[in-house]
């Protein structure tokens, strides 16, 4: 592996690590502020797109997600999300 490729690879790993750390800090901040967490199981991209669309169309309060972790400001949104999507994963 050339030096340039090694540097690009190291930069990409550092970028991903920073993104994951930032996401965890945000997650903890939201949870400490009373937000409600729902963690989904792995799914196909197609189902993931359906989840994203459903959240945009069916929730009223603010929400945030990183991968399979979803946080909702409103408890009702988290409950409806669980009812709709946790049952789909079994």
Secondary structure by P-SEA (a helix, b strand, c coil): ccaaaaaaaaaaaaaaaaaaaaaaaaaaaaaaabbbbbbbccccaaaaaaaaaaaaccccccccccccbbbbccaaaaaaaaaccccccc
